[in-house]
C-alpha cells in the first residue's frame, strides 16, 4: 500500500477526519535525515503486510514545520498514530522492523474485534454455535487475541463442551505461556464456572427434596449447592455451602469452604454477595 504525502492542504482530511474511521500513522521526516531513510522502507513494507489495518502518511517537516511544531515533534523520524483525530501512540527513531511491527500490533485495533463483538451478541441471543463460528474466524485473523480466547471458553461452556473448555483454560493459565493473560480476573471467573459445569445436569428438584428431608445431609447439600452454582444461582449455593461449614467444618476435607472460594471467583470482585458471604464465612470459622 502506497504512503500518502501530506501537507497543510490535506492534513485535516487525510489525518484528522479519516482517522475517525481508520487509524492513520504519520511519519514525520526530512530529506536530510539518514535515520528517516532507514525507517521509510520498513514502514512501507509493514503497511503492505498489515493490509489496510492502517493508513500510512508521510509529512516532510522541512516543508511543513508548523504542523510538526503543533504536534511537538522534536526529533525525527517520529511516527504518530492517530485515531479519532488525536495521537494515541507514537515512537521516535529508526527502530528495527521487528520493533515497529510490535508497536503496530500493540497500538492497532485487532481485526478480531468486530467478530468477537458479534459472537457476544450471538451468545446473548442463545446461539452459542453461531458465536463459536465467529470466534473461529476471529482466531484465524488474530490467533493471539485474548478477548477472543476468553469468549471462546465462555461459548464452549454454553455448549457443554466441558473438556474443550478446560483444555483452553489450562492453555491460557500455563506458566510457560509466552505472554501472561491481562484479564486474570475474567480467566479466574471462567475457571470457576468450568469447575461447576459438570453439575449442570443434576436434578435440582431431587436434590432440594433430599436436603429438605435431612438438613444434616452434607453430601446432599454439597451436590445441591454445586448444581445451583452451575446454573448461576450463586446466592443459594453459598447459603447451602455455609450451612455445611456450620454443620461440619471438616466435612470432605473442608470442601464446603473451598467450594465457597470457587464461587467467589465466579462473581465480580466488588460483588456485595461476595462481601456478605466472606464476612459470614470468617465468622463461622472463628
C-alpha positions in Angstrom: 0.0 0.0 0.0 1.5 3.4 -1.0 2.0 6.1 1.6 0.2 9.3 1.2 2.2 12.6 1.2 0.5 15.1 3.4 0.7 18.9 3.6 -1.3 21.6 5.4 -3.7 21.4 2.5 -4.8 17.8 3.1 -3.7 17.2 6.7 -7.2 17.7 8.2 -8.8 15.4 5.6 -6.2 12.6 5.4 -5.3 12.5 9.1 -7.8 14.1 11.4 -11.0 13.3 9.6 -10.1 9.9 8.1 -8.7 8.7 11.5 -12.2 8.8 12.9 -12.9 5.7 10.9 -9.5 4.2 10.4 -6.1 4.6 12.2 -3.5 6.8 10.4 0.2 6.5 11.1 2.0 9.7 10.2 5.8 9.6 9.6 7.4 12.9 10.3 10.6 13.0 8.3 13.0 15.3 6.5 15.2 14.7 3.3 18.5 15.3 5.2 17.6 12.8 7.9 19.6 9.5 7.4 17.6 7.5 10.0 14.4 8.6 8.2 15.7 7.0 5.0 16.3 3.8 7.0 12.8 3.7 8.6 10.8 4.7 5.5 11.1 1.4 3.6 10.3 -0.5 6.8 7.1 1.5 7.2 6.2 0.8 3.5 6.7 -2.9 3.9 4.6 -3.1 7.1 1.8 -1.0 5.6 1.6 -3.8 3.0 1.9 -6.6 5.5 -0.9 -5.2 7.7 -3.1 -5.0 4.6 -5.2 -1.9 5.2 -5.3 -2.0 9.0 -3.9 1.5 9.0 -3.2 4.3 6.5 0.5 5.3 6.2 1.0 9.1 5.7 4.3 11.0 5.4 4.9 14.6 6.3 8.1 16.4 5.3 8.9 18.6 8.4 11.1 20.9 6.3 8.2 21.9 4.2 5.6 21.8 7.0 7.3 22.9 10.2 4.1 24.4 11.6 2.3 21.0 11.7 5.4 19.4 13.2 5.6 22.1 15.9 1.8 21.7 16.6 2.3 18.1 17.4 5.5 18.5 19.4 7.9 16.8 17.0 11.4 17.4 18.4 13.3 14.6 16.9 12.9 12.7 13.6 11.9 10.2 12.4 8.8 10.5 14.6 5.8 8.3 13.9 2.5 9.2 15.5 -0.6 7.0 15.3 -3.9 9.0 15.0 -7.3 7.7 15.9 -10.4 9.8 16.1 -8.4 12.9 15.3 -5.9 12.6 18.2 -2.5 11.0 18.7 -3.0 7.7 20.6 0.6 6.3 20.4 4.0 7.1 18.9 7.7 6.3 18.7 10.8 8.2 17.7 13.9 6.9 15.9 14.7 4.4 13.3 13.5 1.3 15.1 14.3 -2.2 13.7 11.4 -3.8 11.7 10.6 -6.2 14.5 10.1 -3.3 17.0 7.9 -1.3 14.6 5.8 -4.5 14.0 5.4 -4.9 17.7 4.4 -1.3 18.1 1.7 -1.7 15.4 0.4 -5.0 16.9 0.1 -3.3 20.3 -1.3 0.0 19.1 -3.7 -1.0 16.3 -7.2 -2.4 17.0 -7.3 -6.1 16.3 -9.2 -7.2 13.2 -10.8 -9.8 15.5 -12.7 -7.1 17.5 -15.9 -6.9 15.3 -16.1 -10.7 15.2 -15.8 -11.1 19.0 -18.5 -8.4 19.4 -20.7 -10.4 17.0 -20.0 -13.6 18.9 -21.0 -11.9 22.2 -24.3 -10.8 20.7 -25.0 -14.3 19.4 -24.3 -15.7 22.9 -26.7 -13.2 24.4 -29.3 -14.4 21.8 -28.7 -18.0 22.9 -26.9 -19.0 19.8 -23.5 -20.4 21.1 -23.0 -22.4 17.9 -23.1 -19.3 15.8 -20.9 -17.5 18.3 -18.3 -20.2 18.1 -18.2 -19.9 14.3 -17.5 -16.2 14.6 -14.8 -16.9 17.2 -13.1 -19.4 14.9 -13.0 -16.6 12.2 -11.5 -14.2 14.8 -8.8 -16.7 15.8 -7.8 -17.1 12.1 -7.3 -13.3 11.9 -5.7 -12.8 15.2 -4.6 -16.0 17.0 -3.2 -14.2 20.0 -6.4 -12.1 20.7 -7.1 -12.6 24.4 -10.8 -11.4 24.3 -11.5 -14.0 21.6 -9.8 -16.8 23.5 -11.7 -16.0 26.7 -15.0 -15.6 24.9 -14.4 -18.9 23.2 -14.2 -20.6 26.6 -17.4 -19.0 27.7 -19.0 -20.3 24.5 -17.7 -23.8 25.0 -19.2 -23.8 28.4 -22.5 -22.7 27.0 -22.3 -25.6 24.5 -21.5 -28.0 27.4 -18.2 -28.9 25.7 -16.5 -29.0 29.1 -13.4 -30.9 28.2 -12.5 -28.4 25.5 -13.2 -25.5 27.8 -11.0 -27.0 30.5 -8.2 -27.6 27.9 -8.4 -24.0 26.8 -8.4 -22.8 30.4 -5.3 -24.8 31.1 -3.6 -23.5 28.0 -4.2 -19.8 28.9 -3.1 -20.5 32.5 0.1 -22.4 31.7 3.2 -20.9 33.4 5.2 -21.3 30.2 2.8 -19.2 28.1 4.8 -16.6 26.3 2.5 -13.7 27.2 0.6 -13.7 30.5 -3.1 -13.1 30.4 -4.0 -9.4 31.1 -7.6 -10.0 32.4 -6.7 -12.5 35.1 -10.0 -11.8 36.9 -12.0 -12.9 33.9 -9.9 -16.0 33.4 -10.4 -16.9 37.1 -14.2 -16.4 36.8 -14.4 -18.7 33.8 -12.3 -21.3 35.6 -14.8 -21.1 38.5 -17.7 -21.6 36.1 -16.0 -24.5 34.5 -15.5 -26.1 37.9 -19.3 -26.4 38.3 -20.1 -27.1 34.6 -20.4 -30.9 35.1 -23.1 -30.3 37.7 -25.4 -28.5 35.4 -27.4 -31.7 34.5 -28.2 -32.6 38.1 -31.8 -32.9 39.1 -32.5 -29.8 41.3 -35.8 -31.0 42.5 -34.5 -34.3 43.7 -31.5 -32.6 45.5 -33.8 -30.0 47.0 -36.1 -32.8 48.4 -33.1 -34.7 49.8 -31.8 -31.6 51.5 -35.2 -30.7 52.9 -35.8 -34.3 54.1 -32.4 -34.4 56.0 -31.0 -30.9 56.7 -27.9 -32.6 58.2 -27.1 -34.5 55.0 -23.9 -32.7 53.9 -23.4 -34.8 50.8 -26.9 -33.7 49.5 -26.2 -30.1 50.5 -22.9 -30.0 48.6 -24.4 -31.6 45.5 -27.4 -29.2 45.6 -25.0 -26.2 46.1 -22.9 -27.2 43.1 -25.9 -27.7 40.9 -27.2 -24.3 41.9 -23.8 -22.7 41.2 -23.8 -24.4 37.8 -27.0 -22.6 37.0 -25.7 -19.3 38.2 -27.7 -19.2 41.4 -24.7 -18.3 43.5 -26.6 -16.8 46.4 -28.5 -20.0 47.2 -25.3 -22.1 46.5 -23.4 -20.0 49.1 -26.2 -20.4 51.6 -26.0 -24.2 51.5 -22.2 -24.3 51.5 -22.1 -22.0 54.6 -24.7 -24.3 56.2 -22.2 -27.2 55.7 -19.4 -25.2 57.3 -21.7 -24.7 60.4 -22.8 -28.3 60.4 -19.4 -30.0 59.9 -16.3 -27.8 59.5 -14.1 -30.7 58.4 -16.6 -32.4 56.0 -14.9 -33.7 52.9 -11.5 -32.2 53.8 -13.0 -28.7 54.2 -14.8 -29.0 50.8 -17.6 -26.5 51.6 -15.2 -23.7 52.4 -13.1 -24.4 49.4 -16.2 -24.5 47.2 -17.3 -21.2 48.5 -13.9 -19.7 47.4 -14.6 -21.0 43.9 -18.0 -19.4 43.9 -16.4 -16.1 45.0 -14.1 -16.3 41.9 -17.1 -16.7 39.6 -18.6 -13.4 40.9 -17.4 -9.8 40.3 -14.7 -8.8 42.7 -16.8 -5.9 44.1 -19.9 -8.1 44.5 -22.0 -7.3 47.6 -22.8 -11.1 47.7 -19.0 -11.9 48.0 -18.5 -9.3 50.7 -21.5 -10.6 52.7 -20.5 -14.3 52.5 -16.9 -13.6 53.1 -17.9 -12.0 56.4 -20.2 -14.9 57.2 -17.6 -17.5 56.4 -15.0 -15.7 58.6 -17.5 -15.6 61.4 -18.2 -19.3 61.0 -14.6 -20.2 61.1 -13.7 -18.1 64.2 
